[in-house]
């Protein structure tokens, strides 16, 4: 968007922030980012549950502008999809507690009886399954079903999912899944309720990995390869009644789910209906008005920046806003294997040309974002705050950017393309304008959110630039830097994380050295130092750390943004105040 539009939006957001702060008490603590004194009104509900305790029954409606990227647990590695899948459809060995605030980062048993037992210096991990676990047809969930899904996650025709198994299991190199009758010897099932993992190196954090959908059960007889995405078989509290891709998903209760085996999921609604294909602004307006059945609705995606003033200036509406930090760093990732971005001077020119203040405004303003000054989010740094490693002004340094382009033999700049999700078009325009100041002409290509990760994961056909982010799967640098910058796990199709296609031997060697450290404090310090070293090599330009603003309907109860799912609504606890008012 042009400068006038951006300035007008910034003014509206600043006014909303000021008005909202005037309507709040001074007990909420300091504002998060943005440089405002006083209280950030957008974060008033952080660490709290909105709407009280739900009443069982009724229909929860989810208003969405997109389809799911993947619901197949072998392919599900997008925060919102993981939250939805693992809280409603399938269970994993371990999961996160269903509580707001920091307690949501604590592990708790799910399919397993406890948090696992390690031996051989944390190279072997054993989990024992609970009794009474069943699939939606009443058949028992066994350790072999978990092993089978771990194995199928290696299948070339099921790309895009978490690759912890590939990184850590012994003998996983070259494994292509169970289709040919081959199995992983490093995953053993001595009996129906015991599963043992043998790792190629010690990994004390392995229990955190078992929260991921890779460690959900899939019965071999129900597997339909890529088509399993359309109808995953339930081990959770709900099962799929119907799924019309890009239009509507309906979940109903799984009668064979036993709450006595599940201390996390409350399963309050009788039905959950996801209505897809809506325009983002339309969703915002419907939830602000909250008429009829929309009072019992929640959004799939975040509040649009232009809708923020409608919410923050109205106390009754603002009280329904969730805005936990996504804990994800949004970045402009550059194709380091393709000219001109194979030249570090060009990449550093992008870092200097970028106007993060403009992008922050386009993303919703200081109430909903903090400018990024490092790669990992602040939660992974000592003190909980990102260091300002490069000390680039928030609005950029165009003179420095042009100097670097001149040194790289590009005094007149060049043309390139960037891929963004439809919802980030305004962000892309801010990037386009700021890089244009240095002579870098950017053509924007937008993609439907449900196809976005598959598009940028096609490494041969993708654009030079992509705008995307990364969220740590749990609070450790080992779940961020290696997944975004280790070139040994780049895939031709279904590539995840390393969208800069960064292959730097020194960086990879240092990652291995840190991974071998047995002292957690020493390792954390080393990850933080490596963050700055990678940033200096400029495979990406960090932009913002976003909050996830979600406006829920006034009949919604048990709602909070879960810190371990990027601030997304925790579907394990959400329900309705009055089910009779859900209207569907």
N, C-alpha and C positions, 0 to 999 in steps of 0.2 A: 504494500500500500504506500501511497505517497506521504510525504512528510507532514502535510496538513492533517491527514487522517490520523496519522500516528500521534501527532501532538494533541489533537482533540481527544483521542482515546485516553492518552496519558492524563489529561486534565480531568476527564470524567472519573477515572480511577482514583486520582488523588483526592478529588472531592468526596468520593464514596468512602475512602479510607478515613478522611477527616471527620465526616459525619458519623461514621460507624464508631470511631474512637470516642466521640462525644457521648454516644449512647451506651457506653460500657463502663463498668466500674474499673478502678485502677488496680484490681487485685489479680489480673490475669497474667502479670509478668511482662517483660519487655517484648517489643515487637520482633518478629522474625524477619530480619532483612529489611531492605528498602530504606533504611536510614531514618525511619519515623520514630520519634519518641513516643512514649505512651504505649497503648495496647493495640495489637493488630486484631481488628474485629473479626477477620476471617478465621482466626484460630481459637475462638472462644470455646468451641466444643472439643478441642484436641484433648485426648486422654480421657474423654468422657463418652458415655452412651447416650444417644439422643432418643427420646420418646419413651423411656421407661422399659418395663418388661412386657414383651408381646403376649398376646392371647392366642392360643392355638386355633388354627383354622384360617379360612379365607384364601384369596388369591393374591400373591405378590406379583406385581407387574414390573418388568424391567424394560425401560424405553431405551432403544439402542439405535445408533446410526450405522451399525455394521454387523456383520456376521462374526463368529468366532474365527480366529486364525486356525486353531486346531483344538479338538476335544479328545482326540486319541491320546491317551496318557504317554505313549512313546514319543509323541511329537509336540506336546504341550509345554511351551517354554516362554510364554508371554504372561506377564504378571496377572492381568485380569483374568485370562483364561485359566491359569493355574489355580487362582483363588476359587473361581466358579466350579471348575472340575473337581478339585480335591475337597471342597467343602460340601458339595452336593451329590456328585455322581460316583466318585470312587475314593477309597481310602488308601493311605500309604502306611509304610511301616511306622513312621513317626509323623507328627504334625506339630503345628504351633498352637499354643493355648489361644482360646477364643476370648481374649480380653483386650480392652483398649490400653494404649500407652505402652510403656516398656515391657510389661508382663506378656504382651503379645509376641515378644521375641524369644520366649522360653519354649523349649521343646517339651512335648508330652507324648506318651505312647498312643498309637492309633490302632493299627492291626497288631502291633507287637505288644507283649506284656510289659516290657520295660524299655529303657533307652539303649539296649544292646550291651553286649559284653565283649570287650576286646581281649586279645591275647597276642603273643608273639610281638610285643612292642607296638601294638596298634596296627599290625599288618593283617590280622584276622578279626573279623567282626561276626558275632552270632546273635541272631534275633529269634525269639520264640513267639509264635503267633498265639493270640487269645483263642479260647474255645468259643464255639457258637457263631463264628463268622460265616455269613452266607451271601451268595449272589442273589440277584433279583428273581431267579427261578427257584430259589430254595436250596440249590446245590452248595456244598461247602467251599469256602475259600481256603486254598491250601498254599503251602510254601512253593509248590511247583508253579502255581499261577503267577506268583511274584517273580520267580526266576524266569518264567517264559516272557514276561513283559520286559524285563531287563535285557534279555537276549534279543527280542524283536526290535529294541531301540537301536540296534546296530544295523538293521536292514536298510540297504540303499534306497528302497522305495518308500521309506518312512523317515525322510529328512526333517531337520528343524528342531528336534527335541533336545533335552538336556544331555550333555555328553560326559557327565561325571563318570559313568560306567566305563566309557572308552578311555578316559584319562587315568583311572585308578585301578581297575581290575587287572589282575595278573593274567597274562596270556591273551589280552584283548586285541593286540596288534593284528590287523588283517582279518579279524572276525567279521562276517557278513550276515549274521543273524541265523535263526534256526530253520530257515526254509529248506535247506538241504539235509536236514537231520543232524546238523552239527550243534553241539552245545558247549557252553563255557565250563571248563573244569574248575574255574575259580569261583563258581557259584554252586554250592552243594545243598541238597535238600535231603538230609538223612532220614527224615520222616515228614509227615504231612504238616507239622507245625514248626519245623525248624529250618532256618535258612542261614547258610554260612558263606560269607564273602571273604575271599583271599585277595589282598591288594598287592600291587607290585612294589609298593613302598609304604612305610608307616604313614598313617593319615588319622590323626586324633580327631579331626572334625567330621569324619565319615557319617556319624549319626545325623548331622544336619543335611547331608546329601539325600538321606532316605526320606526326607519330607517331600522331595520332588516327585512328579507324576511317574517317572521311570520306575519307581518302587511301589506302584499300584498293581493289583492283580488283574491279569487278563486270562480267561480260560481259553486254552488253545482251540477248542472246538468252536468258539465264537469268533475267532480272528478272521477277518476278511481283508487283510492287507490294508491298502490305502482307504478302502471303503469303511473300515472300522471307525474312521473319523466321523461318519454320519450317525453311528449308533453304538457308542461304547456301552459295554455291559456293566450294569451298576453293582457296586458293592457298598454304596453309600445310602443315604436316607431317601433319595429320589431316583426315579428312573425316567427315561425318555418315553413320553407318550407319542409325540410326533415332532418331526424336525424337517421343516421346509426351508432349505438353505437360502440365506439372504432375506428371509421373510419372517419366520416364526419358529420358536422352539417352545414346547410345552413339557414341563416336568410334573409328574405325579408321584405320590408316595410309593416307596418300595416296601411292600408289606413284609419282606424278609429281613429288613434292617432291624437290628435289635438294639435299642438305645442303652440297654444294660451293658453292651460291649463298647459303647462310644461315650466317652466323657466330654466330648468337644461339641458335637453337632446337636442343636436343639430341635431342628426341623419343625418350626412353628407353622408355616403356611401349608395348606393342603395341596395347593398347586402353585407353580411358578411359571409365568408366561413371559417369554422374551420376545418383544415386538421389534423387528429389525427394519432397516431401510429408512428410518426417519431422519429428517434434517436436524443437525445439532441445535440450531437456534430454536427450532420448533420444540424440541425436547425441553430446553431451558424455559421457554415461555409457558409450556404446559405445566411444568413443575412449580413455577412461580405462582400461576393461577390456581393450580391444584383443584380443579373442578372435577366432580364426580369420581370416577374410578382412578383418576390421576392422583387423588389424595393418597392412594395406596400404592404409588409407584416410586421407583428409584431409577436413577440414570445409570447407564452402562459407562458412558464416557464423562470426562470432566466438563465442568461449566465452561462455556465459551467466554473469552475475555470481554467481549462487548456486552455480555449479560451480567457481568460482575456488579456494575452500579445498581442494577435492578434488585440485587440481593442485599448488598452491604448497606444500602440506605434505608432498608425497611426492616426494623427489628424483628417483627414476627416471622418474616421470611428468613432473615439471617440466622435465626435460632435453629433453623433446619439445615444449616450448611455444615458439612464435614470438610475439613481442609488439612488433613495430615500431610506431612512431607512425603513425597514419593520415594525419597532416599535414592533417587536415580539422577545421574548426571546426563543432561542432554548435550550432545556434541555434533559438530560438523565433522564427519569422518571422511578423510581424503584417500583416494585409491593410490597408495604409495608404490604400487607396481606398474603404474601407467603414467607416461609423460602428460603434463609437466610436473605431476605431483610426486614423481620419483626423485625430485630435487628438494632437499630439506629447506632450501631458501625460499622456494615457492610456498611450501607448506607454512613456514613461519610468517610469510607475508600475509597469508590468510588469517593466522592468529592475530596479527597486528591490525589488519584492516577491519576485523569484525567489530561491529558496534553492539556490544552485549546489552547496553541500556535500551537500545531500540528493540532488540529481540525480547528482552524481559518485558517491555511494555506490550509487545504483540502477544506475549504469552499470558497476559493477565495482570501485569503490573507488580509492584513490590509487595502487595498484600499476599500474592499467591506464588511468588518466586524469589529466589536469591540468585545473584550472579555467581557463576561458577569460576573459581580461580585455580582449580586443580582437577584431576581426573576422578579420583575416588570421592564419594560424598563425604561430608564432614563427619558423619557417624563413624567413619573408619580412621579418623585422625585423632591423635591425643588432644584432648580439650574439646572434641566435638565440632571443630571448625576447620574448613579447608584453609591451607596456607595460600598466600598469594605468591606463587612461585615465580611467575614471569613478570609480575608488576606491570602489566599492560593496562593503560587507562581503560575505564569502563566503556568509554565511547570509542576506543581504538586509537591507533596512532598511524594515520594515513601516510605521513611523511616516511616513517620507518618502513611501512609496507612497500611503498614505491621504491625505496632504496634497495630493499631485498629483491624485488622483482628485477631491478636494473642489474644487480649483481648476478642474478640467475639468467641473464640474457633475455629478459622479457620487459624491456623498458616501456613498451606500449601496452602491456597487459596481455590478456588472452581471453578466450571464450570457453566456458565449461557448462556442465549441466548438474542439477541437484534434484534428487528424488526425495519427496516428503509425503507423508500421509495427508489425505484431504483436509483433515482438521488443522494441519500446521501450515496452511497456505499463507496466512498472514505472517507467520514466523519466517517462512521462506522469502517473502517479499522484503522483510527487514534485512535478512541476510543478503539478498540480491542488491539492495540499495547500499548497504555498508561496504560490500566488496567492490561494488561499482565505483566507489570513490577512489579506489586504488587502481582502477583500470581493468578489473576482473569482471567480465560480463557473464552473468549467470542466467541460464535458462531453467525455468522451474518445471518439473514434471511431477504431477500429483497422482497418487495411487489410492484406491479404496483401502481403508484400514485393514480389512480382513485379508487383503492380498499384499499388503505392504512388505511384510517380512519375507515372504516367498520371492518378491520382486528384487529386493536388495540383497537377498541371499543367493541370487544367481550371479556368481562372480564374473562370468564371461560377458554378460550382457547388461550389467548395471551401469549407472552413471558414475562419473568421477567423484561426485560428492553425494553423500546421503546425510540426512538429519535424523538422528536417532539417539537413543540413550542406553544406558546399562544400569541395572540395579543389582546390588549384591544379593545373592541368594540367602546369605546369612552374614552376621557381622564379622567378616574377616576379609583382609585384602586378597586372600587366596581365591575368593569367589569373584573378584573384580579384574585385577590386572591380567592374570593369566587367560581369562576368558575373552578379554578384549584385545590383547596384544601378543598372544602366543601364536606364532605363525605355523606351528606344527599341526594345528587342528583346523586349518582353513579347509573348507569343502567347496567343490565346484557348484553344487546345488545345496540349498538348505543351509547355507553358511550363517552362523549366528555369532554375535558379539564382535568378532574381529572384522568389522566392515571397512577398516582402513587397509586390510590385507597386509598388515605390518609383519615383516619377517626380519627381525634383527637378532643375529646370533648372540651378541653380548647381552641383550635383554633376556633372551630365553635361557641363557646360562645362569644369569642371576636369579631368575625365577626358580630354577631347579635348586640352586643353593639355598634360597629362602625356604622352599618347601621342605628341605631336609633338616631345617633347624628344629630342635626339640624344645627350645625355650620360646614360649608364646610371645613374651614381651619383646625378645630380640627379633622375632619374625615380624611382629607388628611394626616395629621401628624400621626394619628393612623394607617392608612394603611401602611405607610412607616415603622413604628416601627414593625408592625406585619410581614412585609416582612422578616425582620431579624430574628424574633422569629421562623417563619416557616423554614427558611433556616437552622437554627441550628438543627432542628429536621430531616433534610436531606431527605425529600421524593423525592427530585430531586437534580440533579447537574446542575446548569445553565452553559451554555457553551459559546454561542456567541449571539450577537444581529446583525442580518444580514442586509445588504442593499439588495435591489432587483434590480440587474442589468438587464436591458432590452434593447437590441439593436434593434432599429426600422429601417425599410428600408428608403432609401433616398427620396422616394416619399410620405412619411408619414408626415402629418401635424397635428397640434393641440394635440400633444402628451406630456403627463407629467405623472409622477408617483404620484398617489393620496395618501396623507399621511393617510387618513382614511381607505384606503383599502390595507394596508400593502405595499405601494409602487407600487402596481399593476397599469398598464395603466388604465387611466380613459376612459372607452368606451363611456362616454357621449359626449365627444368632439373630439375624434380622427377621422381623415378622410384622404383624399388624396390631394396632391398639384395639380396633374394633373390626373383627373379620367380617361382620355383616355389612360393613360399608364398602367392602372391596368391589362389589358390583359385578363380579365375573366368576 
